[in-house]
Amino acid sequence: MKTTLENKVILITGTNRGIGRALVEVALRHNPKKIYATARKVSDLPDFGDSRVVPMTLDITDAAQAQKVAEMSGDVQIAINNAGALAFGSVLGDTVQSLESDMRVNYFGTLNVARAFAPILLAQGGGAIASVSSIVGLASMAGIGGYCASKAALHSAIQAMRAELKPKNIAVFGIYPGPIDTDMAKEMQMDKTSPITTAENIYAGFAAGTEEIFPDPMSTQMGAIYARNPKELEQTFASF
């Protein structure tokens, strides 16, 4: 389903930096009615310089807090799950605590937000939920195996939400970026796309009704490989 931002009320998580900050900045160009911009600490949010941006405190791993935020922002029409975490390490060598942390944030945390806002969208008769997974949610890289697993779990949840919500007029977008020039990816030595370009491509995907959005050159290339042969993408990432 095609989704535009004009005159819409939008919630975006993890907006203190990186893709989340860019999603707010680019959304403001599309004449939204309001943007709820969340972060674990409101003091970490930049000054977006626009009264349509409403800062809100949200730690997505806190289900009760996510529910409270939903109660305070019951006019949301588009919910964008951007907040995430990345721990470097293999599934065999990293600590269980580190693996659990990525899963707690990227999978269960994202579900906390989706579960809190889905009833609001259903009550309005429609809307959209978008979630930032990763191209490595479709095939793993050994050095970030825990992160990959958490994003693969999210990819599966995105598909499950789409099957449940699409018949009820709620668009469900999965976003699968590759390396983006953010603090999270600063240790990765490869070409990276700017967060602003990434955000522009994400919203272009919304407008086109593209359910699986690959917002940068690397993810576009890898997404094409995945569509052709998932095993080939696994083999490609194994050589990185």
N, C-alpha and C positions, 0 to 999 in steps of 0.2 A: 504494500500500500504506500502510495506517495505521501510524504510528510513534509510540510513546509513549516518554517519558524515564525512567519509573520503573524503578529497579534496572538502568539501562543505563550502560555506559561510553562516554563522549562525548569527542571531541576537537574543540576549537574554536580556530581560528586568529585572530590579530589581536585578542587580548582585552585589550589594555592600555587601550582607550578605546572610546567610541562604541558601535556595534551589538555588537561582539564582547564588550565588557565587560557589556553588558546581557544578552546571550545566556547568559553564565555566571550572572549574578545571578538571572535568571528561571528558568534550568534548575534551580538549587538548590531552588526551590520545588516541583519535581516529583519529588523523592526519587530522584535518580540515584545510582548506585553510586559513580561517580568521574567527574571532569571533568579532562581534560588541557587546561590553558589555556596557549596559546602566544603568544609575542611575539618580536620580533627580539632584544630585551634583556629578560631576566627582571626586571631592576631597574626596568623601566618598568611592570610589572604592579601593579595595586592589591592591597591586602590584602583578599581576599574573605572572610576570617574563617571559613573552613570547611575542615576537614582533608580533605574529599573533593576539593578543588581541588589539582591537581598542576601547578605551574608548569613550563614547558618552553621552552627556547630554540629558535626556529625562524624562519629567514628563508626564506620559501617560494620565493624565486628560486633557492635552492641545492638542487638535486635530490638531491645526496648527503646533505645534512643532513636533508631530508625523509625519505629512506630510513632514516637512522639513527634519527630520531624514531619512525618506524613500527616499527622493530625493538625499540625500548625501550617501546613501548606496544601490544603485540600483542593486547591484550584489547579494543581499541576496537570498538564495535558501531555507533556513529553518528559520522561525520566531517562536520564543518561547516566549509566553506571560507568564511571571512569576510574575511580579510586582503585589503586592496586599496590602490590608489593612484589619485589624481586629479590630472591636470595640466590647467590651463586653457589653451586655445588651439585654433585651427582646424587642420584637417588640411593646409591650404594655407599657413598662416602660421607654425605652431609649428615648433620645431626637430625634426629627425629623432630626436635623442637623447631628447627628451621623449615623442614618440610611441612610441618603442621602449620607454621605461621603463614606460608604462602597459600595453603589451602584455606585457612581461616579467613584471610582477607579476600583473595581473588575469587574463591568459590562461595563459601558460606556468607561472607560479607556482602557480596553482590546480590545473593539471594535474599538477604535481609531487606535490602532496599526494594528489590522487585516485589517481594511478598508484601511489603508495607504499602506500595503505591499501586499495585495491580487493582485492588478493590476500588481505589479512587477513580482510576481510568474506566473500570467497568461501570461504575455508577454514573459516569458522564456519557456513557455510550460509545466510548472509543478513545483512542490516543496512540501513544507509542512508547515502547521501552527499548532502549538501545544499551548494549553492554560491550565494553572493550575487552575482548579476549586477546589473542595474539596469533600471528602466523605459526608460532611454535605450539599453539593449542591444537594444531592439525597434524603435526609431526614433531617429535622431540629432538632437542639437542642435549647431548650428554652433560655438558658443563652447567646447564641450568635445568636439570631434570625435574626437580621439585616444582619449579615455576611452570614448566611445560605441563606437568600433570594437573596443576591447579587450573590452568587455562584450558586444558582439554576437558576437564570436568565442567568448566563454565560453558564451553562450546556445546556439550551435551545438554546442559540445562537450557541454553538458548533455544535449541531445537525443541525441547520439551515445552518450553513456554510458548513458542510459536504455534505448536500444534494445539495448545489449549486456548490461546488468546486470539489468534488470527480469525477464527470463525466469529469472534465477538467484537470485531472491528478494532482490534488493537494490533498495530504493526510491531513486530519484534525484529530488531536489527542486531546482527552480530558484526562486530568490528574486529578486524584481524591485522593490526599493524605489524610491520617489520621493524627494523631499527630506526628509532626516532631520536632526534637530537635533544634529549632530556637528561636530567640528573640521573634518572634510573638507569639509562643506557650508557653513561659516560665511560664505563670500563670496556665497552665493546668497541674494538678497533675495526670499524667498517664504515662505509658511506651511510650517512643518516639523513633523513628528511626532516625539515623544520616542523615544529608543532603547528605553526599557523597553516602551512600547506596541508598538513595532515587533517586539521580541523575543517578546512575548506572542502577537502575531498570527502570527509565524513558527511558533511551536510549536503553535498552534491549527491551522495548515495541515498540519503533520506529523500531528497526531492525526486529522485528517479525511481524510488521504491525498491532499491536493491537490498535484498535481505542479508546478503553476506558482502560486507564492504571491505575492500583491500585498498587502504588509503595512501599508499606510497609505492614507488617503483619496485622495491624488492618484494613486498607482499603481493603485488599484482602479478609479478613473474612466478612467485612460488604458489600463489593461488591457482594460476593456470596449470601448473604441474599437478597440483593436488586434484584439480577437476579431471585431468586426463588420467592420472594414475597415482593414487595415494601412496603406494609403495615407493614410487620414484621420489616423492618428496621426502620420505623417511631416509632413503639412501642418499639423497642430496644433503640433508642436514647431518648425516653421519660423517660426511667428508669435511665438515667445517672444522 
